[in-house]
Amino acid sequence: MVSDQLLARLGSLPRILATDEKCLKAIGISPQAARHLALNRAVLRHVLRARIVDRPLLASLSAVRDYLTIEIGHAPIETLHILFLDGRNRLIDELVQCGEVDQVHFSIRAIVQHALIVGAAGLILAHNHPSGDNAASKADREVTRTLARALFPLGIKLFDHLIIAGCEIRSLRSEGML
């Protein structure tokens, strides 16, 4: 059965849903089954994203966490997701940067520049750890401090830096980093 094959190969429903259509086909899933799973993932992403659009995100942190978990929590490569917020903490733009299995490269300058272009008053930075360990690395902590310092004089607030590993989320704000 396809579901048993997928669970044996990928380990969990969230990881199955996070696997793109091309990868599903590469592991032997029929094109029709791969397309069906891709459509299910698209519907789920749409539903979760709808919960954060046009709402103050800081009042809907559980919805933000659900959205980011399905977006990047089970991705096989490290992925950076940035949510740009307006003055009322509503989502105005998103940026996604994909990296490698254990790192993602990005530019602080590019993030600041984009925040200025879209008129952001704040942002939420999130990335995944495909290893399954959501502990913040030294680099994660340094990036958080550097980005917060770069944004502060411009009146832009870094609300949080979330590290997601599977369904587990670590907030660097909760750890006193911001």
C-alpha positions as CSV (number, residue, x, y, z in Angstrom):
1,M,0.0,0.0,0.0
2,V,1.3,3.5,-0.9
3,S,0.7,4.9,2.6
4,D,2.7,2.1,4.2
5,Q,5.5,2.6,1.8
6,L,5.6,6.3,2.4
7,L,5.5,6.0,6.2
8,A,8.3,3.4,6.1
9,R,10.4,5.6,3.9
10,L,9.7,9.1,5.3
11,G,8.6,8.3,8.9
12,S,5.6,10.5,9.5
13,L,2.7,12.3,7.9
14,P,4.2,15.8,8.3
15,R,7.4,14.6,6.6
16,I,5.3,13.1,3.8
17,L,3.4,16.3,3.3
18,A,6.7,18.3,3.3
19,T,8.2,16.2,0.5
20,D,7.7,17.8,-2.9
21,E,6.2,16.0,-5.8
22,K,9.5,15.5,-7.6
23,C,11.0,13.8,-4.6
24,L,8.0,11.6,-4.1
25,K,8.3,10.4,-7.7
26,A,12.0,9.8,-7.2
27,I,11.4,7.4,-4.3
28,G,8.9,5.3,-6.4
29,I,5.5,6.9,-5.8
30,S,3.3,6.9,-8.8
31,P,2.8,10.3,-10.5
32,Q,-0.9,10.3,-9.6
33,A,-0.2,9.6,-5.9
34,A,2.6,12.2,-5.9
35,R,0.3,14.8,-7.5
36,H,-2.5,13.9,-5.0
37,L,-0.2,14.4,-2.0
38,A,1.1,17.7,-3.5
39,L,-2.5,18.9,-3.8
40,N,-3.2,17.9,-0.2
41,R,-0.2,19.8,0.9
42,A,-1.2,22.9,-1.1
43,V,-4.7,22.9,0.5
44,L,-3.2,22.5,4.0
45,R,-0.7,25.4,3.3
46,H,-3.5,27.5,2.0
47,V,-5.7,26.9,5.1
48,L,-2.9,27.5,7.5
49,R,-1.7,30.7,5.7
50,A,-5.3,32.0,5.6
51,R,-5.2,31.9,9.5
52,I,-2.3,34.5,9.5
53,V,-3.3,36.8,6.6
54,D,-4.9,40.1,7.6
55,R,-4.6,39.4,11.3
56,P,-2.2,40.7,13.9
57,L,0.4,37.9,14.0
58,L,1.6,38.6,17.5
59,A,-1.9,37.9,18.7
60,S,-2.0,34.6,16.6
61,L,1.3,33.1,17.5
62,S,-0.1,29.5,17.5
63,A,-1.3,30.1,13.9
64,V,2.1,31.4,12.9
65,R,3.8,28.4,14.5
66,D,1.3,26.0,12.7
67,Y,2.0,27.7,9.4
68,L,5.8,27.7,9.8
69,T,5.8,24.1,11.0
70,I,4.1,22.9,7.8
71,E,6.1,25.2,5.6
72,I,9.6,24.3,6.8
73,G,9.5,22.1,9.9
74,H,10.0,18.9,8.0
75,A,11.9,20.1,5.0
76,P,15.0,18.0,4.2
77,I,17.2,21.1,3.7
78,E,17.7,24.1,5.9
79,T,15.2,26.8,4.9
80,L,14.9,30.4,6.1
81,H,11.4,31.9,6.2
82,I,11.0,35.6,7.0
83,L,7.6,37.1,7.8
84,F,7.5,40.9,7.3
85,L,4.9,42.7,9.4
86,D,3.2,46.1,9.1
87,G,2.7,48.6,11.9
88,R,-0.4,46.6,13.1
89,N,1.6,43.4,13.1
90,R,-0.1,42.0,10.0
91,L,1.7,40.0,7.3
92,I,2.7,42.2,4.4
93,D,5.3,40.0,2.7
94,E,7.3,36.8,3.0
95,L,10.8,35.8,1.9
96,V,12.0,32.2,1.7
97,Q,15.7,31.2,1.2
98,C,16.6,27.5,0.8
99,G,20.0,26.3,1.7
100,E,21.7,23.0,2.2
101,V,21.2,20.1,4.5
102,D,22.8,21.8,7.5
103,Q,23.0,25.5,6.7
104,V,21.3,28.4,4.8
105,H,23.2,31.4,3.6
106,F,21.5,34.8,3.6
107,S,22.4,38.5,3.8
108,I,21.5,40.7,6.7
109,R,21.7,43.6,4.3
110,A,19.2,42.0,1.9
111,I,16.8,41.4,4.8
112,V,17.1,45.0,6.0
113,Q,16.7,46.3,2.4
114,H,13.6,44.2,1.8
115,A,12.1,45.3,5.1
116,L,12.6,48.9,4.0
117,I,11.2,48.3,0.6
118,V,7.9,46.7,1.9
119,G,7.6,49.2,4.7
120,A,7.9,46.6,7.5
121,A,7.6,47.7,11.1
122,G,8.8,44.3,12.3
123,L,9.6,40.8,11.2
124,I,9.7,37.2,12.4
125,L,12.7,35.1,11.3
126,A,12.3,31.3,11.3
127,H,14.4,28.5,10.0
128,N,14.5,24.8,10.3
129,H,17.0,22.3,11.5
130,P,16.5,19.1,9.4
131,S,18.7,17.2,12.0
132,G,15.7,17.2,14.3
133,D,17.6,19.2,17.0
134,N,16.1,22.7,17.5
135,A,18.9,23.9,19.8
136,A,20.2,27.3,18.7
137,S,23.7,27.2,17.4
138,K,26.3,29.9,18.1
139,A,25.7,31.2,14.5
140,D,21.9,31.3,15.1
141,R,22.5,33.5,18.2
142,E,25.0,35.7,16.4
143,V,22.6,36.2,13.4
144,T,19.8,37.1,15.8
145,R,21.8,39.7,17.6
146,T,23.3,41.2,14.4
147,L,19.9,41.4,12.6
148,A,18.2,43.0,15.7
149,R,21.0,45.6,15.9
150,A,20.8,46.4,12.2
151,L,17.0,46.8,12.3
152,F,16.7,48.8,15.6
153,P,18.0,52.2,14.4
154,L,15.5,52.0,11.4
155,G,12.6,51.5,13.8
156,I,12.0,47.9,12.7
157,K,11.6,45.3,15.4
158,L,12.8,41.7,15.2
159,F,9.9,40.1,17.1
160,D,11.4,36.6,17.2
161,H,13.7,34.1,15.7
162,L,12.1,30.6,15.6
163,I,14.1,27.4,15.1
164,I,11.9,24.6,14.0
165,A,12.8,20.9,14.0
166,G,9.9,18.7,13.0
167,C,7.0,19.9,15.1
168,E,9.2,21.3,17.9
169,I,9.8,25.1,17.9
170,R,12.3,27.0,19.9
171,S,11.8,30.8,20.3
172,L,15.0,32.8,20.8
173,R,12.8,35.6,22.3
174,S,11.6,33.2,25.0
175,E,15.2,32.4,25.7
176,G,16.0,36.1,26.3
177,M,17.9,36.7,23.0
178,L,15.6,39.6,22.1
